[in-house]
Amino acid sequence: MELLKNQDLMQREWTPMPYDQWTNDLRSICGSFNPKAIEHNGVVTGAARRVDVCGMEFAHVSNDLDRVHRDWDDIRKDANEHLFLIMQLEGSCGVEHVGQQAVLDVGDCILVDSTRPTTFYFGGQFSNHLSLHLPRQIMYSASDVDFDIARKLEAFDPMAMMLRALVAKIMSTAQSDATSSNLRHLMFSATRQAFVSSGDTISALNDSTTRRLQLVDVLIDRHLTESDLCAKWLATRIGVSIRTLQEDFQGLGMTCTTVIRDKRLRFVREKIEQTKDQKGAKTIAEVAYSAGFNDISYFNRSFKELFDCVPTDLLRPVSAPGH
């Protein structure tokens, strides 16, 4: 099934819906974003809905707004970190991300990082796209492949065609299907390969505070589960004093140690949620140890503080409506 012919994603007529409802729907699915309309008449033509298939989460977003923006304050509000694989289904969309700009036409794909400010431009014209949410830590820490963020794949690029075909297959496969786990792993791998980097991203970064923090963020994700990962190791790796690194993070209202801890907690949560129904899956303690935690009591306290639940809550079956 070709993704661009999926009738569940394309409608002959899109019904206007209340602006506030559309905004709330978008934030419940994608995190904190700020939409702006050219003429705020209280309605948006389109919808923002979550699609869960094959154990993967998609956001199906359509609108005729002027733009949708996400800044550093929005990023701090969100507990989850994802890479968004965006596929344009109808219309066009401008994307400004990590200092790069691109225009997505029908069939084009782009990879966007939820931990970086982003602006989507629509100019009041109708746009419809599908966004696959890929857990950020899993994408980075489970790979030795360097891949690019904010690089557009044009519709007729073989890699874009491959990604659309794979997403179409995933969207027609139930999570209970025996092949669903393999399809998820294939999606992770295929996305990395589709956006594989052609150069040394790390050596290309300069020494400004913003660029230093971008470099540190990449290093944390690449070495997240290694026991040596700490503020001192990072400062040495990028060639600055630990005081300079600490001041960089203070400017964001956080510490390097907290960032590493929270990234490890999110990584553990994603791992538990992805493997909890698999036979022979690791215990919570084993996943925590593998993520770099050495003290399970500290891990449990930190998990509760960040997610307002204990790790074992993730293993409980979801209650059916009315129960």
Salt bridges, closest charged atoms under 4 A:
GLU2 OE2 - ARG164 NE 3.57
ASP52 OD2 - ARG50 NE 2.89
GLU57 OE1 - ARG50 NH2 3.44
GLU57 OE2 - HIS133 ND1 3.20
ASP66 OD2 - ARG67 NH1 2.74
ASP73 OD1 - ARG76 NH1 2.84
ASP78 OD2 - ARG70 NH1 2.61
GLU81 OE1 - LYS263 NZ 3.10
GLU81 OE2 - ARG266 NH1 3.41
ASP108 OD2 - LYS152 NZ 3.74
ASP113 OD1 - ARG136 NE 2.84
ASP146 OD1 - ARG222 NH2 2.65
ASP148 OD2 - ARG151 NE 3.21
ASP217 OD2 - ARG116 NH2 3.36
ASP217 OD2 - ARG136 NH2 2.69
ASP217 OD1 - LYS263 NZ 3.22
ASP221 OD2 - ARG136 NH1 2.06
ASP221 OD1 - LYS263 NZ 3.60
GLU226 OE2 - HIS223 ND1 2.97
GLU247 OE2 - ARG243 NE 3.33
ASP248 OD2 - ARG212 NE 2.72
ASP262 OD1 - ARG261 NH2 2.88
GLU270 OE2 - HIS82 NE2 3.92
GLU273 OE2 - ARG269 NE 3.22
GLU305 OE2 - ARG261 NH2 3.86
ASP308 OD1 - LYS304 NZ 3.72
ASP313 OD1 - ARG316 NH1 2.96
